[in-house]
Amino acid sequence: MGRQLLPTANCQRPTQLVKRALLLFFVLLLASIALAVSFGATSLSWSAIFGGDETARTILFRIRLPRVLLGALVGATLAVAGVTFQTLLRNPLADPFILGVSGGAAAGAAAATAFGLAAYRGVVPAIAFAGACGATAAVFTLARRRDYVDPTRLLLSGLVLNAFFSAVILISFSLSKQSDLTAALRWMMGTLFGASWNDVTLLALLLLAVVAALAFIANDLRMLAFGEDDARSRGVNVERVKWIGFGASSIVTGAAVAVSGIIGFVGLLVPHLIRLIWRRDFRFLLPLSALGGATLVVLADLLARVAVSASELPIGAFTALLGVPFFLSLLRRSR
């Protein structure tokens, strides 16, 4: 009788812990959003907002709230992509940008700037997204060996393409006007300036679609984390899982980069911090990483807006301050 009750208790315990962790992360995200919409160049009074102050309501609903929500979506997107790449590649140093997705987006944005297209609203993000998708297709083409996608070749292809994209960016910047160059540099360092409800809606729909796709293969990804041979022996179609995981995560990462610029290390830092709690189980890592990434970017954007009163700092600077030491510690431990 006792032997029959023990497995049930063991199964219930992780479930209860997951629920508590999800609730905690969700509360932290809500608190971060409330804090971020309250402070900025102009502090908002909630009494003024609910009292019908039109200026305060305009700042909240047209400027600050879409920016904060877009930051949360970008952070969730990068964290979800990061945990997916690390699981598929079985590499703790994998990041959404290591496959050249950000490099392709940045090269597309830089080329659009060099041709004077930055003056037209929405053109640079659209070309950046196309560049990200093109980079993803190129990486998979280079890494494909017959009907097999080699993870090592995938990483090497990303590194080589990033070098190529860096050359394109440098050439484009040398041909750009000074005014366009300043805007392009700001975009490449990560910014949520000019966020709109359209950006929020489109990225939210893409993120929901990707999360649904990853949830569909979550059990296969969980088994893949222990090795491809082990996963195949359990009936997992490894190549199909790779295509779904890499393709969905790369596309949504390109969309995030297109609306926010390059915000690095979120996809590296957040999944590792979550793994300190849940180790390898992808089913738990996915929602926790999404909430953790969203909270991180919202707080980083808040710091970028209030750290210096006279100007707005790049979001990527704050995430790099956290991510670089963490990356070096991981590199040291992997030796």
Backbone as numpy.savetxt, mean C-alpha at the origin, in Angstrom:
# Nx Ny Nz CAx CAy CAz Cx Cy Cz
-13.84 -37.70 27.05 -14.67 -36.49 27.05 -13.81 -35.25 27.05
-12.75 -35.24 27.96 -11.86 -34.09 28.01 -11.10 -33.92 26.72
-10.73 -35.05 26.07 -9.99 -34.97 24.82 -10.83 -34.35 23.71
-12.14 -34.54 23.77 -13.00 -33.97 22.74 -13.18 -32.46 22.93
-13.14 -32.00 24.18 -13.34 -30.57 24.44 -12.10 -29.75 24.18
-10.92 -30.37 24.30 -9.66 -29.61 24.17 -9.46 -29.00 22.81
-9.65 -29.71 21.68 -9.50 -29.08 20.37 -10.46 -27.93 20.17
-11.70 -28.08 20.67 -12.68 -27.01 20.51 -12.23 -25.74 21.21
-11.68 -25.91 22.42 -11.19 -24.75 23.17 -10.01 -24.12 22.46
-9.13 -24.97 21.91 -7.96 -24.44 21.20 -8.36 -23.69 19.95
-9.44 -24.14 19.28 -9.89 -23.47 18.06 -10.57 -22.14 18.38
-11.28 -22.14 19.52 -12.00 -20.93 19.86 -11.07 -19.81 20.32
-9.96 -20.19 20.97 -9.06 -19.18 21.50 -8.48 -18.27 20.43
-7.89 -18.80 19.31 -7.40 -17.92 18.26 -8.49 -17.05 17.66
-9.71 -17.60 17.52 -10.80 -16.82 16.96 -11.14 -15.63 17.84
-11.18 -15.85 19.14 -11.47 -14.76 20.06 -10.36 -13.71 20.04
-9.12 -14.16 19.95 -7.99 -13.23 19.91 -8.01 -12.39 18.63
-8.39 -13.02 17.52 -8.48 -12.29 16.25 -9.56 -11.22 16.33
-10.69 -11.58 16.90 -11.78 -10.61 17.03 -11.36 -9.42 17.88
-10.64 -9.70 18.96 -10.18 -8.63 19.82 -9.15 -7.76 19.12
-8.25 -8.40 18.37 -7.23 -7.64 17.64 -7.86 -6.77 16.56
-8.84 -7.34 15.84 -9.54 -6.56 14.81 -10.27 -5.37 15.42
-10.92 -5.60 16.55 -11.63 -4.51 17.22 -10.66 -3.42 17.68
-9.53 -3.83 18.24 -8.53 -2.87 18.70 -7.99 -2.04 17.54
-7.64 -2.71 16.44 -7.09 -1.99 15.28 -8.15 -1.07 14.67
-9.39 -1.51 14.65 -10.45 -0.68 14.10 -10.67 0.57 14.94
-10.64 0.42 16.25 -10.78 1.57 17.15 -9.61 2.53 16.96
-8.39 1.99 16.82 -7.22 2.84 16.59 -7.35 3.61 15.28
-7.88 2.96 14.25 -8.06 3.63 12.97 -9.08 4.75 13.08
-10.20 4.48 13.74 -11.22 5.52 13.92 -10.67 6.70 14.72
-9.90 6.41 15.76 -9.31 7.49 16.55 -8.32 8.29 15.71
-7.55 7.61 14.87 -6.59 8.31 14.01 -7.30 9.21 13.00
-8.40 8.71 12.43 -9.16 9.51 11.47 -9.76 10.74 12.15
-10.33 10.55 13.35 -10.90 11.68 14.08 -9.83 12.72 14.41
-8.65 12.25 14.78 -7.55 13.16 15.10 -7.07 13.90 13.85
-6.98 13.17 12.73 -6.45 13.75 11.50 -7.38 14.80 10.90
-8.69 14.61 11.02 -9.61 15.60 10.44 -9.76 16.82 11.35
-9.29 16.71 12.59 -9.44 17.83 13.53 -8.30 18.83 13.44
-7.11 18.36 13.02 -5.94 19.23 13.03 -5.38 19.41 11.62
-4.75 20.53 11.41 -4.15 20.88 10.14 -3.73 22.32 10.15
-3.67 22.92 8.97 -3.33 24.34 8.89 -4.36 25.17 9.65
-5.60 24.70 9.65 -6.68 25.34 10.41 -7.34 24.28 11.28
-7.34 24.50 12.59 -7.98 23.55 13.49 -9.50 23.66 13.38
-10.15 22.52 13.38 -11.60 22.49 13.26 -12.25 22.26 14.62
-13.32 22.95 14.84 -14.11 22.78 16.05 -15.34 21.96 15.72
-15.51 20.84 16.42 -16.66 19.99 16.15 -17.97 20.70 16.49
-17.91 21.58 17.48 -19.13 22.33 17.81 -19.52 23.26 16.67
-18.49 23.82 15.99 -18.78 24.69 14.84 -19.33 23.88 13.67
-18.80 22.67 13.48 -19.27 21.81 12.38 -20.73 21.43 12.59
-21.04 20.93 13.79 -22.41 20.52 14.06 -23.34 21.72 14.26
-22.73 22.91 14.51 -23.54 24.11 14.66 -23.92 24.76 13.35
-23.41 24.21 12.24 -23.79 24.72 10.92 -22.84 25.74 10.34
-21.60 25.84 10.86 -20.61 26.76 10.30 -20.21 26.27 8.90
-20.55 27.04 7.87 -20.32 26.61 6.49 -18.84 26.49 6.17
-18.02 27.39 6.69 -16.58 27.32 6.43 -15.99 26.04 7.01
-16.34 25.74 8.25 -15.84 24.52 8.88 -16.33 23.27 8.16
-17.57 23.26 7.73 -18.13 22.11 7.01 -17.47 21.93 5.65
-17.15 23.05 4.98 -16.47 22.97 3.69 -15.07 22.38 3.85
-14.34 22.86 4.86 -12.99 22.33 5.11 -13.05 20.84 5.42
-14.03 20.44 6.23 -14.13 19.04 6.63 -14.51 18.14 5.46
-15.60 18.45 4.77 -16.16 17.52 3.79 -15.56 17.64 2.39
-14.98 18.76 2.05 -14.42 18.93 0.71 -12.90 18.81 0.66
-12.24 19.03 1.79 -10.78 19.02 1.79 -10.22 17.93 2.69
-10.54 18.02 3.98 -9.84 17.18 4.95 -10.34 15.74 4.99
-11.64 15.51 5.00 -12.16 14.15 5.09 -11.79 13.29 3.89
-11.96 13.78 2.64 -11.52 12.93 1.52 -10.02 12.64 1.55
-9.23 13.60 2.02 -7.79 13.38 2.11 -7.46 12.29 3.14
-8.09 12.37 4.30 -7.82 11.38 5.35 -8.30 10.00 4.94
-9.48 9.91 4.35 -9.99 8.61 3.92 -9.14 8.03 2.79
-8.67 8.90 1.89 -7.79 8.40 0.82 -6.49 7.89 1.41
-5.96 8.59 2.42 -4.76 8.10 3.09 -4.96 6.74 3.73
-6.12 6.55 4.36 -6.43 5.25 4.96 -6.50 4.15 3.90
-7.10 4.46 2.76 -7.21 3.47 1.69 -5.85 3.16 1.08
-5.02 4.19 0.89 -3.67 3.97 0.35 -2.86 3.09 1.30
-2.92 3.39 2.60 -2.19 2.58 3.57 -2.67 1.15 3.60
-3.99 0.95 3.56 -4.53 -0.41 3.55 -4.10 -1.15 2.29
-4.13 -0.45 1.16 -3.73 -1.07 -0.11 -2.28 -1.52 -0.09
-1.38 -0.65 0.34 0.04 -0.99 0.36 0.34 -2.12 1.33
-0.34 -2.13 2.48 -0.12 -3.19 3.45 -0.64 -4.53 2.95
-1.81 -4.52 2.33 -2.38 -5.76 1.77 -1.47 -6.31 0.66
-1.00 -5.41 -0.21 -0.08 -5.84 -1.26 1.21 -6.38 -0.68
1.72 -5.73 0.37 2.96 -6.17 0.99 2.87 -7.55 1.59
1.81 -7.82 2.34 1.68 -9.14 2.95 1.46 -10.21 1.89
0.82 -9.85 0.79 0.62 -10.81 -0.30 1.94 -11.13 -1.00
2.73 -10.11 -1.32 4.03 -10.34 -1.97 4.96 -11.15 -1.08
5.00 -10.84 0.21 5.87 -11.57 1.12 5.46 -13.03 1.24
4.16 -13.29 1.21 3.67 -14.66 1.29 3.98 -15.43 0.01
3.74 -14.80 -1.14 3.98 -15.48 -2.41 5.46 -15.74 -2.66
6.30 -14.75 -2.34 7.73 -14.88 -2.59 8.46 -15.57 -1.45
7.77 -15.71 -0.29 8.38 -16.27 0.90 9.69 -15.53 1.21
9.59 -14.23 1.09 10.75 -13.35 1.30 10.33 -12.23 2.25
10.92 -12.15 3.45 10.50 -11.12 4.41 10.84 -9.71 4.00
11.71 -9.56 2.98 12.11 -8.23 2.53 11.31 -7.75 1.33
10.34 -8.55 0.88 9.54 -8.16 -0.28 8.63 -6.99 0.08
8.41 -6.12 -0.91 7.64 -4.90 -0.70 6.89 -4.62 -2.00
5.74 -3.95 -1.94 5.02 -3.67 -3.19 5.85 -2.97 -4.25
6.89 -2.26 -3.85 7.67 -1.49 -4.81 8.86 -2.27 -5.37
9.15 -3.44 -4.81 10.33 -4.16 -5.25 10.14 -4.76 -6.64
8.91 -4.95 -7.07 8.65 -5.52 -8.39 8.60 -4.48 -9.49
8.93 -3.23 -9.16 8.97 -2.19 -10.19 7.66 -1.49 -10.41
6.65 -1.77 -9.58 5.35 -1.13 -9.76 5.46 0.37 -9.54
6.09 0.76 -8.45 6.24 2.20 -8.19 7.15 2.86 -9.21
8.19 2.13 -9.64 9.09 2.69 -10.65 8.37 2.96 -11.96
7.50 2.03 -12.37 6.73 2.24 -13.60 5.78 3.41 -13.47
5.13 3.53 -12.30 4.22 4.66 -12.08 4.98 5.99 -12.08
6.13 6.01 -11.41 6.93 7.23 -11.34 7.47 7.63 -12.71
7.90 6.63 -13.49 8.41 6.92 -14.83 7.30 7.48 -15.72
6.10 6.91 -15.61 4.99 7.43 -16.39 4.65 8.86 -16.00
4.64 9.15 -14.70 4.35 10.51 -14.24 5.43 11.49 -14.67
6.69 11.07 -14.59 7.78 11.95 -14.99 7.74 12.24 -16.48
7.46 11.21 -17.30 7.37 11.42 -18.74 6.21 12.34 -19.09
5.07 12.16 -18.41 3.92 13.04 -18.65 4.26 14.48 -18.30
5.00 14.67 -17.22 5.43 16.01 -16.82 6.36 16.63 -17.85
7.29 15.83 -18.36 8.24 16.34 -19.35 7.54 16.80 -20.62
6.44 16.16 -20.99 5.69 16.54 -22.19 4.64 17.62 -21.91
4.65 18.17 -20.70 3.75 19.28 -20.38 2.34 18.88 -20.10
2.10 17.59 -19.76 0.74 17.12 -19.52 0.27 17.35 -18.08
1.19 17.83 -17.22 0.83 18.07 -15.82 -0.20 19.18 -15.68
-0.32 20.03 -16.70 -1.29 21.14 -16.64 -2.74 20.64 -16.72
-2.93 19.41 -17.18 -4.28 18.86 -17.33 -4.59 17.94 -16.15
-5.63 18.27 -15.42 -5.98 17.52 -14.21 -6.33 16.07 -14.52
-5.73 15.17 -13.76 -6.03 13.76 -13.89 -5.18 13.01 -14.89
-4.42 13.73 -15.72 -3.64 13.05 -16.76 -2.43 12.33 -16.14
-1.72 13.02 -15.24 -0.53 12.41 -14.63 -0.89 11.14 -13.85
-1.92 11.14 -12.98 -2.29 9.89 -12.31 -2.69 8.77 -13.27
-3.39 9.14 -14.35 -3.81 8.11 -15.31 -2.60 7.47 -15.99
-1.63 8.29 -16.39 -0.43 7.76 -17.03 0.42 6.99 -16.03
0.44 7.46 -14.77 1.17 6.74 -13.72 0.57 5.35 -13.52
-0.74 5.25 -13.52 -1.39 3.95 -13.37 -1.07 3.04 -14.56
-1.09 3.61 -15.76 -0.73 2.83 -16.94 0.72 2.34 -16.86
1.60 3.21 -16.34 3.00 2.80 -16.18 3.15 1.68 -15.17
2.36 1.72 -14.09 2.41 0.65 -13.10 1.94 -0.68 -13.69
0.85 -0.63 -14.45 0.33 -1.85 -15.08 1.33 -2.39 -16.11
1.94 -1.49 -16.88 2.94 -1.92 -17.85 4.15 -2.54 -17.18
4.57 -1.98 -16.05 5.71 -2.54 -15.32 5.38 -3.94 -14.80
4.17 -4.12 -14.30 3.75 -5.43 -13.80 3.77 -6.47 -14.91
3.23 -6.10 -16.08 3.22 -7.02 -17.22 4.64 -7.36 -17.66
5.52 -6.37 -17.66 6.91 -6.60 -18.07 7.63 -7.53 -17.11
7.43 -7.32 -15.81 8.08 -8.16 -14.80 7.64 -9.61 -14.94
6.34 -9.84 -15.14 5.86 -11.20 -15.28 6.35 -11.86 -16.57
6.46 -11.07 -17.64 6.96 -11.61 -18.90 8.42 -12.05 -18.76
9.23 -11.22 -18.08 10.64 -11.54 -17.90 10.84 -12.71 -16.94
9.95 -12.85 -15.95 10.12 -13.89 -14.94 9.53 -15.23 -15.36
8.75 -15.22 -16.42 8.06 -16.45 -16.82 9.02 -17.43 -17.49
9.00 -18.64 -17.05 9.80 -19.71 -17.63 8.86 -20.85 -18.00
8.53 -20.93 -19.30 7.50 -21.84 -19.79 6.19 -21.51 -19.08
5.66 -22.45 -18.32 4.39 -22.18 -17.62 4.62 -21.90 -16.14
5.85 -21.50 -15.80 6.23 -21.34 -14.40 6.77 -19.93 -14.17
6.29 -19.26 -13.11 6.79 -17.94 -12.74 7.80 -18.13 -11.61
9.07 -17.87 -11.91 10.15 -18.07 -10.96 10.22 -16.88 -10.00
10.06 -17.09 -8.68 10.11 -15.98 -7.73 11.44 -15.24 -7.74
12.55 -15.97 -7.91 13.87 -15.31 -7.94 14.00 -14.41 -9.16
13.59 -14.93 -10.32 13.63 -14.11 -11.53 12.67 -12.93 -11.44
11.58 -13.11 -10.70 10.62 -12.03 -10.52 11.27 -10.87 -9.77
11.99 -11.18 -8.70 12.67 -10.15 -7.93 13.76 -9.47 -8.74
14.56 -10.28 -9.45 15.64 -9.72 -10.26 15.08 -8.85 -11.39
14.00 -9.26 -12.00 13.38 -8.47 -13.06 12.90 -7.13 -12.52
12.33 -7.15 -11.32 11.90 -5.90 -10.71 13.05 -4.96 -10.45
14.17 -5.48 -9.98 15.34 -4.64 -9.72 15.90 -4.04 -11.01
15.97 -4.85 -12.07 16.49 -4.36 -13.34 15.57 -3.29 -13.93
14.27 -3.53 -13.88 13.33 -2.54 -14.42 13.34 -1.26 -13.60
13.55 -1.37 -12.29 13.63 -0.17 -11.46 14.82 0.70 -11.89
15.93 0.05 -12.25 17.09 0.81 -12.74 16.76 1.51 -14.06
16.04 0.83 -14.93 15.63 1.43 -16.20 14.68 2.60 -15.97
13.73 2.41 -15.08 12.78 3.48 -14.79 13.48 4.70 -14.16
14.50 4.44 -13.36 15.25 5.56 -12.77 15.91 6.40 -13.85
16.42 5.74 -14.89 17.03 6.47 -16.00 15.99 7.30 -16.74
14.80 6.73 -16.95 13.72 7.46 -17.61 13.32 8.68 -16.79
13.25 8.52 -15.47 12.87 9.62 -14.59 13.89 10.75 -14.66
15.17 10.41 -14.61 16.22 11.43 -14.65 16.20 12.20 -15.97
16.02 11.49 -17.07 15.95 12.15 -18.38 14.72 13.05 -18.45
13.60 12.57 -17.96 12.37 13.35 -17.99 12.50 14.62 -17.15
13.12 14.51 -15.99 13.29 15.68 -15.13 14.20 16.72 -15.76
15.20 16.25 -16.48 16.11 17.20 -17.12 15.42 17.96 -18.26
14.32 17.43 -18.78 13.60 18.08 -19.87 12.38 18.87 -19.38
12.08 18.79 -18.09 10.88 19.43 -17.55 11.13 20.89 -17.19
10.06 21.68 -17.20 10.13 23.05 -16.73 10.26 23.06 -15.21
10.79 24.16 -14.68 11.02 24.23 -13.25 9.72 24.12 -12.46
8.65 24.75 -12.91 7.38 24.69 -12.20 6.80 23.28 -12.21
6.88 22.63 -13.35 6.39 21.25 -13.44 7.27 20.31 -12.62
8.57 20.59 -12.59 9.51 19.74 -11.87 9.22 19.74 -10.38
8.90 20.90 -9.84 8.58 21.00 -8.41 7.36 20.16 -8.07
6.32 20.24 -8.90 5.11 19.44 -8.66 5.39 17.94 -8.77
6.22 17.57 -9.76 6.53 16.16 -9.95 7.35 15.60 -8.79
8.31 16.39 -8.30 9.11 15.94 -7.17 8.25 15.76 -5.92
7.32 16.66 -5.72 6.43 16.54 -4.58 5.57 15.29 -4.68
5.09 15.00 -5.87 4.29 13.80 -6.08 5.11 12.55 -5.82
6.37 12.54 -6.24 7.21 11.36 -6.10 7.63 11.11 -4.66
7.55 12.13 -3.80 7.88 11.94 -2.39 6.67 11.54 -1.57
5.50 11.50 -2.19 4.29 11.08 -1.50 3.48 12.24 -0.97
2.30 12.43 -1.49 1.42 13.49 -1.02 -0.03 13.11 -1.28
-0.90 13.58 -0.41 -2.34 13.39 -0.58 -3.03 14.71 -0.89
-2.23 15.71 -1.21 -2.77 17.03 -1.52 -3.69 16.95 -2.75
-4.83 17.57 -2.69 -5.77 17.57 -3.81 -6.63 16.32 -3.89
-6.67 15.53 -2.80 -7.51 14.32 -2.81 -8.98 14.69 -3.02
-9.67 13.86 -3.78 -11.08 14.11 -4.07 -11.91 12.89 -3.72
-13.22 13.09 -3.67 -14.12 11.97 -3.39 -14.10 10.94 -4.52
-13.81 11.38 -5.74 -13.68 10.44 -6.86 -12.52 9.49 -6.63
-11.38 10.04 -6.16 -10.22 9.19 -5.85 -10.57 8.19 -4.76
-11.26 8.65 -3.74 -11.65 7.77 -2.63 -12.55 6.64 -3.13
-13.53 6.98 -3.93 -14.48 5.99 -4.42 -13.80 4.93 -5.30
-12.99 5.39 -6.25 -12.34 4.45 -7.17 -11.37 3.52 -6.45
-10.55 4.08 -5.54 -9.59 3.24 -4.83 -10.31 2.29 -3.88
-11.40 2.74 -3.26 -12.16 1.87 -2.36 -12.75 0.68 -3.12
-13.28 0.92 -4.31 -13.84 -0.16 -5.11 -12.77 -1.16 -5.54
-11.60 -0.63 -5.96 -10.50 -1.51 -6.35 -10.00 -2.33 -5.17
-9.88 -1.68 -4.02 -9.39 -2.39 -2.83 -10.36 -3.49 -2.41
-11.66 -3.21 -2.45 -12.66 -4.22 -2.11 -12.58 -5.42 -3.05
-12.40 -5.13 -4.35 -12.29 -6.21 -5.33 -11.06 -7.07 -5.07
-9.94 -6.42 -4.76 -8.70 -7.15 -4.51 -8.80 -7.97 -3.22
-9.35 -7.38 -2.18 -9.50 -8.11 -0.92 -10.41 -9.32 -1.12
-11.47 -9.17 -1.91 -12.35 -10.29 -2.19 -11.61 -11.40 -2.94
-10.78 -11.01 -3.92 -10.00 -12.00 -4.67 -8.99 -12.72 -3.77
-8.32 -11.96 -2.91 -7.33 -12.56 -2.01 -8.01 -13.42 -0.95
-9.19 -13.00 -0.48 -9.93 -13.83 0.47 -10.34 -15.15 -0.15
-10.62 -15.14 -1.46 -11.01 -16.35 -2.17 -9.88 -17.38 -2.20
-8.63 -16.90 -2.26 -7.47 -17.82 -2.31 -6.69 -17.79 -0.99
-7.30 -17.27 0.07 -6.58 -17.09 1.34 -6.05 -18.41 1.90
-6.85 -19.47 1.82 -6.41 -20.75 2.35 -5.25 -21.31 1.55
-5.29 -21.11 0.21 -4.17 -21.56 -0.64 -2.90 -20.76 -0.32
-3.05 -19.46 -0.10 -1.89 -18.65 0.26 -1.32 -19.07 1.61
-2.18 -19.44 2.52 -1.72 -19.90 3.84 -0.86 -21.15 3.69
-1.27 -22.08 2.82 -0.48 -23.29 2.61 0.76 -23.01 1.78
0.68 -22.03 0.87 1.84 -21.68 0.04 2.97 -21.09 0.87
2.64 -20.49 2.00 3.65 -19.89 2.86 4.64 -20.93 3.39
4.26 -22.21 3.39 5.14 -23.26 3.90 5.96 -23.91 2.79
5.79 -23.44 1.54 6.57 -23.97 0.43 5.69 -24.44 -0.71
6.19 -24.28 -1.93 5.39 -24.64 -3.11 5.17 -26.14 -3.21
6.19 -26.93 -2.89 6.04 -28.38 -3.00 5.00 -28.89 -2.02
5.03 -28.35 -0.80 4.05 -28.76 0.20 2.64 -28.36 -0.24
2.52 -27.15 -0.81 1.22 -26.68 -1.27 0.70 -27.54 -2.41
1.57 -27.91 -3.36 1.15 -28.76 -4.48 0.68 -30.12 -3.98
1.37 -30.66 -2.98 0.99 -31.96 -2.45 -0.39 -31.93 -1.80
-0.82 -30.72 -1.41 -2.14 -30.56 -0.81 -3.21 -30.15 -1.83
-2.84 -30.18 -3.12 -3.81 -29.91 -4.18 -3.95 -28.45 -4.57
-2.99 -27.60 -4.18 -3.06 -26.18 -4.51 -2.52 -25.95 -5.91
-3.26 -25.21 -6.72 -2.79 -24.80 -8.05 -1.89 -23.58 -7.86
-0.60 -23.82 -7.69 0.34 -22.78 -7.28 0.42 -21.65 -8.31
0.50 -22.00 -9.58 0.63 -20.96 -10.61 -0.60 -20.08 -10.68
-1.77 -20.65 -10.53 -2.99 -19.85 -10.54 -3.02 -18.89 -9.35
-2.61 -19.38 -8.19 -2.56 -18.53 -7.00 -1.57 -17.38 -7.19
-0.44 -17.66 -7.82 0.55 -16.61 -8.08 -0.02 -15.53 -8.99
-0.66 -15.95 -10.05 -1.21 -14.97 -11.00 -2.27 -14.10 -10.34
-3.14 -14.72 -9.58 -4.19 -13.95 -8.91 -3.58 -13.00 -7.88
-2.69 -13.54 -7.05 -2.09 -12.73 -5.99 -1.24 -11.59 -6.50
-0.30 -11.90 -7.40 0.58 -10.87 -7.94 -0.18 -9.86 -8.79
-1.07 -10.37 -9.64 -1.80 -9.47 -10.53 -2.70 -8.50 -9.78
-3.52 -9.03 -8.87 -4.44 -8.16 -8.12 -3.69 -7.16 -7.27
-2.65 -7.60 -6.56 -1.91 -6.70 -5.68 -1.14 -5.64 -6.46
-0.58 -6.01 -7.60 0.18 -5.04 -8.40 -0.72 -3.97 -8.99
-1.88 -4.37 -9.47 -2.80 -3.39 -10.07 -3.29 -2.39 -9.03
-3.69 -2.89 -7.86 -4.21 -1.97 -6.85 -3.09 -1.11 -6.26
-1.85 -1.62 -6.22 -0.72 -0.80 -5.80 -0.48 0.32 -6.80
-0.58 0.00 -8.09 -0.45 1.04 -9.11 -1.50 2.11 -8.96
-2.72 1.72 -8.62 -3.78 2.70 -8.40 -3.48 3.59 -7.21
-2.95 2.99 -6.13 -2.61 3.78 -4.94 -1.49 4.76 -5.24
-0.46 4.30 -5.95 0.66 5.19 -6.31 0.18 6.31 -7.22
-0.77 6.01 -8.08 -1.26 7.01 -9.02 -1.98 8.16 -8.33
-2.60 7.91 -7.18 -3.35 8.98 -6.51 -2.57 9.63 -5.37
-1.51 8.98 -4.89 -0.81 9.52 -3.72 0.67 9.72 -3.93
1.20 9.27 -5.06 2.64 9.30 -5.21 3.28 8.11 -4.50
4.58 8.18 -4.31 5.33 7.06 -3.77 5.44 7.20 -2.25
4.80 6.31 -1.53 4.89 6.26 -0.07 5.49 4.90 0.28
6.76 4.89 0.60 7.49 3.64 0.76 7.40 3.02 2.14
7.76 1.73 2.19 7.97 0.95 3.40 6.70 0.57 4.16
5.53 1.04 3.73 4.30 0.64 4.41 4.07 -0.86 4.24
4.25 -1.34 3.01 4.04 -2.75 2.73 5.08 -3.65 3.34
6.21 -3.10 3.75 7.25 -3.88 4.43 7.05 -3.87 5.94
6.80 -2.67 6.48 6.77 -2.49 7.93 5.54 -3.11 8.58
4.36 -2.80 8.05 3.12 -3.21 8.72 2.96 -4.74 8.79
3.12 -5.50 7.68 2.95 -6.95 7.80 3.88 -7.59 8.81
5.11 -7.08 8.93 6.04 -7.66 9.90 5.61 -7.38 11.33
5.11 -6.19 11.57 4.62 -5.89 12.91 3.42 -6.76 13.26
2.55 -7.01 12.27 1.39 -7.87 12.51 1.84 -9.31 12.73
2.89 -9.74 12.04 3.37 -11.12 12.18 3.94 -11.39 13.57
4.31 -10.37 14.27 4.75 -10.58 15.65 3.63 -11.17 16.50
2.37 -11.00 16.02 1.21 -11.54 16.73 0.75 -12.85 16.10
0.63 -12.85 14.74 -0.06 -13.97 14.09 0.81 -14.81 13.19
2.07 -14.58 13.17 3.00 -15.41 12.41 2.60 -15.54 10.95
2.23 -16.77 10.49 2.12 -17.02 9.07 0.71 -17.07 8.50
-0.29 -17.12 9.32 -1.63 -17.39 8.80 -2.16 -16.18 8.02
-2.22 -16.33 6.69 -2.61 -15.24 5.81 -4.03 -14.77 6.06
-4.90 -15.66 6.49 -6.29 -15.29 6.71 -6.43 -14.23 7.80
-5.53 -14.27 8.78 -5.56 -13.27 9.84 -4.71 -12.05 9.48
-3.63 -12.29 8.75 -2.71 -11.20 8.39 -3.38 -10.18 7.48
-4.25 -10.63 6.59 -4.83 -9.75 5.58 -5.66 -8.61 6.21
-6.69 -8.88 7.01 -7.47 -7.77 7.56 -6.69 -6.94 8.58
-5.84 -7.59 9.39 -5.07 -6.85 10.39 -4.06 -5.92 9.72
-3.43 -6.39 8.64 -2.48 -5.55 7.92 -3.17 -4.37 7.26
-4.37 -4.60 6.71 -5.11 -3.51 6.08 -5.43 -2.41 7.09
-5.89 -2.78 8.28 -6.21 -1.79 9.30 -4.95 -1.10 9.82
-3.87 -1.88 9.98 -2.62 -1.30 10.45 -2.01 -0.34 9.44
-2.04 -0.70 8.17 -1.51 0.18 7.12 -2.31 1.46 7.01
-3.63 1.35 7.11 -4.48 2.53 7.05 -4.16 3.49 8.19
-4.00 2.97 9.40 -3.69 3.81 10.56 -2.34 4.49 10.41
-1.35 3.74 9.91 0.00 4.30 9.75 0.02 5.47 8.80
-0.61 5.35 7.63 -0.57 6.42 6.65 -1.39 7.63 7.11
-2.52 7.39 7.78 -3.31 8.52 8.30 -2.49 9.33 9.29
-1.78 8.66 10.19 -0.96 9.37 11.18 0.25 10.03 10.53
0.85 9.37 9.54 1.99 9.96 8.84 1.57 11.22 8.08
0.39 11.19 7.47 -0.11 12.38 6.77 -0.40 13.51 7.75
-0.92 13.17 8.92 -1.17 14.19 9.95 0.14 14.86 10.36
1.17 14.06 10.59 2.48 14.63 10.95 3.04 15.48 9.81
2.83 15.05 8.57 3.33 15.81 7.42 2.67 17.18 7.34
1.43 17.28 7.79 0.70 18.55 7.71 0.98 19.49 8.87
1.28 18.94 10.05 1.40 19.80 11.24 2.83 19.94 11.75
3.78 19.15 11.25 5.15 19.20 11.78 5.79 20.56 11.54
5.58 21.13 10.35 6.13 22.45 10.01 4.96 23.33 9.61
4.79 24.43 10.30 3.62 25.28 10.07 3.64 25.96 8.71
4.83 26.26 8.19 4.92 27.03 6.95 4.80 26.18 5.70
4.93 24.87 5.81 4.90 24.02 4.62 4.42 22.63 4.98
4.23 21.82 3.95 3.78 20.44 4.14 4.90 19.50 3.76
5.29 18.63 4.65 6.37 17.69 4.41 5.85 16.46 3.67
6.74 15.76 2.96 6.30 14.53 2.25 5.97 13.41 3.22
4.91 12.69 2.91 4.51 11.57 3.77 5.57 10.48 3.77
6.17 10.27 2.59 7.18 9.23 2.48 8.37 9.42 3.40
8.64 10.66 3.80 9.75 10.91 4.71 9.49 10.27 6.08
8.25 10.37 6.55 7.93 9.80 7.86 7.87 8.28 7.82
7.31 7.71 6.76 7.28 6.25 6.67 8.69 5.69 6.48
9.57 6.44 5.80 10.95 6.00 5.63 11.72 6.04 6.95
11.44 7.04 7.77 12.10 7.13 9.08 11.80 5.91 9.94
10.61 5.35 9.77 10.25 4.13 10.48 10.72 2.89 9.74
10.60 2.91 8.41 10.85 1.71 7.62 12.30 1.37 7.41
13.16 2.37 7.21 14.57 2.09 6.91 15.26 1.36 8.07
15.17 1.84 9.32 15.79 1.07 10.41 15.23 -0.34 10.54
13.93 -0.47 10.32 13.31 -1.79 10.41 13.83 -2.69 9.30
13.97 -2.15 8.08 14.50 -2.92 6.95 15.93 -3.38 7.25
16.75 -2.49 7.80 18.14 -2.85 8.11 18.21 -3.92 9.18
17.31 -3.85 10.16 17.31 -4.88 11.20 16.90 -6.24 10.62
15.95 -6.24 9.70 15.56 -7.48 9.04 16.70 -8.04 8.19
17.38 -7.14 7.50 18.51 -7.57 6.66 19.61 -8.16 7.51
19.85 -7.58 8.65 20.88 -8.08 9.55 20.53 -9.46 10.10
19.25 -9.65 10.45 18.82 -10.93 11.00 18.80 -12.03 9.96
18.64 -11.65 8.66 18.55 -12.66 7.58 19.91 -13.11 7.08
20.99 -12.55 7.64 22.34 -12.92 7.21 22.68 -14.33 7.65
